[in-house]
C-alpha cells in the first residue's frame, strides 16, 4: 500500500511541477512579448527622431546653399553692372 501511495504522491508532484513549469513558461512569454513591444516602440521613436533631424539638417543645408548662390549671383551682377557703368563713363 505504501508503494502505491508513494507512486501516487510522485505522480501528483510531477503533475504540479508540470503545471508550474507551464505557468512559468506562459509568464516568461508574456514578459518577452512586452519587452519586444517596448523595444519596437523605442526603435520606432529613435528612427523617427533620426529622420526628423536628418530632414532638419537637409533643410538647413538647402537654405545655406540657396543663400550662398543668391549672394554670389547678386555680387556677380552688381560687379558686372559697376563694370559696365565704368565703361560707359
C-alpha positions as a LaTeX table, in Angstrom:
\begin{tabular}{lrrr}
\hline
Residue & $x$ (\AA) & $y$ (\AA) & $z$ (\AA) \\
\hline
Unk1 & 0.00 & 0.00 & 0.00 \\
Unk2 & 2.79 & 2.41 & 0.86 \\
Unk3 & 4.43 & 1.74 & $-2.50$ \\
Unk4 & 1.25 & 2.71 & $-4.29$ \\
Unk5 & 0.91 & 5.77 & $-2.09$ \\
Unk6 & 4.49 & 6.82 & $-2.92$ \\
Unk7 & 3.81 & 6.36 & $-6.60$ \\
Unk8 & 0.62 & 8.40 & $-6.33$ \\
Unk9 & 2.50 & 11.16 & $-4.47$ \\
Unk10 & 5.24 & 11.17 & $-7.10$ \\
Unk11 & 2.66 & 11.43 & $-9.88$ \\
Unk12 & 0.95 & 14.30 & $-8.07$ \\
Unk13 & 4.28 & 16.07 & $-7.60$ \\
Unk14 & 5.14 & 15.53 & $-11.27$ \\
Unk15 & 1.76 & 16.92 & $-12.31$ \\
Unk16 & 2.13 & 20.00 & $-10.08$ \\
Unk17 & 5.68 & 20.51 & $-11.36$ \\
Unk18 & 4.48 & 20.30 & $-14.96$ \\
Unk19 & 1.69 & 22.81 & $-14.30$ \\
Unk20 & 4.11 & 25.18 & $-12.51$ \\
Unk21 & 6.54 & 24.89 & $-15.44$ \\
Unk22 & 3.78 & 25.62 & $-17.95$ \\
Unk23 & 2.75 & 28.68 & $-15.93$ \\
Unk24 & 6.36 & 29.88 & $-15.71$ \\
Unk25 & 6.73 & 29.49 & $-19.48$ \\
Unk26 & 3.48 & 31.39 & $-20.01$ \\
Unk27 & 4.64 & 34.24 & $-17.75$ \\
Unk28 & 8.04 & 34.33 & $-19.45$ \\
Unk29 & 6.37 & 34.52 & $-22.88$ \\
Unk30 & 4.30 & 37.46 & $-21.67$ \\
Unk31 & 7.37 & 39.24 & $-20.36$ \\
Unk32 & 9.28 & 38.61 & $-23.60$ \\
Unk33 & 6.35 & 39.95 & $-25.66$ \\
Unk34 & 6.20 & 43.08 & $-23.52$ \\
Unk35 & 9.96 & 43.66 & $-23.74$ \\
Unk36 & 9.89 & 43.18 & $-27.52$ \\
Unk37 & 6.99 & 45.62 & $-27.84$ \\
Unk38 & 8.81 & 48.24 & $-25.76$ \\
Unk39 & 11.97 & 47.72 & $-27.81$ \\
Unk40 & 9.95 & 48.06 & $-31.03$ \\
Unk41 & 8.36 & 51.30 & $-29.82$ \\
Unk42 & 11.73 & 52.68 & $-28.70$ \\
Unk43 & 13.26 & 51.75 & $-32.06$ \\
Unk44 & 10.43 & 53.39 & $-33.97$ \\
Unk45 & 10.79 & 56.56 & $-31.90$ \\
Unk46 & 14.56 & 56.60 & $-32.44$ \\
Unk47 & 14.15 & 56.15 & $-36.20$ \\
Unk48 & 11.51 & 58.88 & $-36.35$ \\
Unk49 & 13.76 & 61.25 & $-34.40$ \\
Unk50 & 16.75 & 60.44 & $-36.63$ \\
Unk51 & 14.66 & 61.08 & $-39.76$ \\
Unk52 & 13.38 & 64.33 & $-38.30$ \\
Unk53 & 16.92 & 65.51 & $-37.54$ \\
Unk54 & 18.13 & 64.47 & $-40.98$ \\
Unk55 & 15.27 & 66.43 & $-42.56$ \\
Unk56 & 16.09 & 69.48 & $-40.41$ \\
Unk57 & 19.78 & 69.22 & $-41.37$ \\
Unk58 & 18.86 & 68.86 & $-45.04$ \\
Unk59 & 16.57 & 71.89 & $-44.83$ \\
Unk60 & 19.35 & 73.89 & $-43.19$ \\
Unk61 & 21.87 & 72.89 & $-45.87$ \\
Unk62 & 19.43 & 73.77 & $-48.67$ \\
Unk63 & 18.79 & 77.16 & $-47.06$ \\
Unk64 & 22.53 & 77.86 & $-46.67$ \\
Unk65 & 23.30 & 76.80 & $-50.26$ \\
Unk66 & 20.41 & 78.91 & $-51.59$ \\
Unk67 & 21.66 & 81.93 & $-49.66$ \\
Unk68 & 25.22 & 81.40 & $-50.88$ \\
Unk69 & 24.14 & 81.05 & $-54.51$ \\
Unk70 & 21.86 & 84.08 & $-54.24$ \\
Unk71 & 24.66 & 86.19 & $-52.70$ \\
Unk72 & 27.16 & 85.00 & $-55.30$ \\
Unk73 & 24.83 & 85.79 & $-58.22$ \\
Unk74 & 23.89 & 89.15 & $-56.69$ \\
Unk75 & 27.55 & 90.07 & $-56.22$ \\
Unk76 & 28.42 & 88.98 & $-59.77$ \\
Unk77 & 25.57 & 91.01 & $-61.26$ \\
Unk78 & 26.47 & 94.02 & $-59.10$ \\
Unk79 & 30.13 & 93.87 & $-60.16$ \\
Unk80 & 29.14 & 93.43 & $-63.80$ \\
Unk81 & 26.80 & 96.41 & $-63.60$ \\
Unk82 & 29.50 & 98.51 & $-61.92$ \\
Unk83 & 31.99 & 97.45 & $-64.61$ \\
Unk84 & 29.56 & 98.37 & $-67.37$ \\
Unk85 & 28.84 & 101.66 & $-65.63$ \\
Unk86 & 32.55 & 102.49 & $-65.57$ \\
Unk87 & 32.87 & 101.56 & $-69.25$ \\
Unk88 & 30.03 & 103.90 & $-70.11$ \\
Unk89 & 31.66 & 106.89 & $-68.41$ \\
\hline
\end{tabular}
